[in-house]
Amino acid sequence: MELVLTKHREEILKHPARFKVITAGRRFGKSVLGLMYLLRGQMQQGSNLWYITPNYRQGKLTVWPMLKSIMRTQHGWKINETELSCTQSGVTIAIKGSDAADSLRGSELTRCVLDEYAYQKPGVFEEVIYPMLTTTKGGALMIGTPDGFSNNNFYDYFIKGQGDDPLWKSWQFRTIDGGFVSEEELELAKSNLDEQAYRQEFMASFETAANRAAWAFDRSKHVTKATDLSSYRVAGIDFNVDYMSAVCASVYGDGTVHYYDEIRLKNSSTEQLCIEMKKRWPKVVETYPDPAGTARSTTSHRSDHQILREHGFQVYARRRHPSHRDRLNALNRKLRNAKGEIKMTVDPRCIYLIKDLEQVQRDRQGGIDKSNYELTHMLDACSYFLEYRYSVVQKIATSIEW
């Protein structure tokens, strides 16, 4: 079996991050990439290198034949068909299944691959694999095709790898990027699959069956870094003890809005949020907060709006809460209007806003589903500003106060 070092594989293998996350379309060549990750570099005596699939049988049928084919061309390796392992001079390369996760505990790991991670048992990395990597300071490669927003945290780790943590890095590749499937086959797949299934299986897009609140959002089109921020900057705010949330936007003359930073504080107060905003966003004066903040404070006898004004912020808010539908219409029209124009973008560092845009769902009334307290806060903060300034339906009653 020939291992070809393509430019995508080379980029991944040479990157210094300890934990790497790959979401890729079907037939991208994920298994080959995983084996190259395990076999790269020098192996010292006592090294344990594991390729972990969602179940033992899957690993035996798909990965084990490839590993055997490779190791048979290398001198001195002992192949054990029963254990699905290859050993030499104290080095062990083995195929494992996470369906019997407890049986994996106890060993020290040097490197591991978690294949089809979206289908791995929840907690297998955090509770079983990561502790085995700590003594060796070993690394892990998580690879797979997205399964919506699965019940493990494949999506969360992908988002983490898009941030600034040097230990984590993530990539997203389409099937066509792997070079193994022709454009003709992909066109055939389009005719045989619905759009959502095609985007998930061949475009490596995190999809979900329910109706997304930000239905016009597309990571590949809307997540980008701005080359230059405008001088006009505003902040949208959602008041909660968990989580106090604010998102900052740069607004351009043509009406384009670029969200470039966010603040998310746990077990906090409006006072603490104001201090952090002044520190992080000294140029921001205009704020577009939760309209309910005029009547009550999250943690103080003063109203949230009053606290904002005391810190020098100008407060723009409706006298009454706009409907969820009005906010979602304003948001989605900015994301993509009827002419196909994109008037809203998001910096990759805004991981919680992006998560909301991808995961928050609509309820049966067409509003925002609030059942998951971890979500919606950044989407709310973002949409208060958009609904106020770019409302689809013109409003009359407003309050503008210092």
PyMOL commands that set and color helices and strands:
alter all, ss='L'
color gray80, all
select helices_A, chain A and resi 7-14+30-39+56-62+64-71+98-104+117-119+124-134+154-161+175-178+183-192+195-202+219-222+270-280+291-294+304-310+324-335+351-359+377-389
alter helices_A, ss='H'
color red, helices_A
select strands_A, chain A and resi 19-24+48-53+78-80+85-88+91-97+111-114+139-144+168-173+233-238+244-251+257-265+286-289+314-318+344-346+398-401
alter strands_A, ss='S'
color yellow, strands_A
deselect
rebuild
show_as cartoon
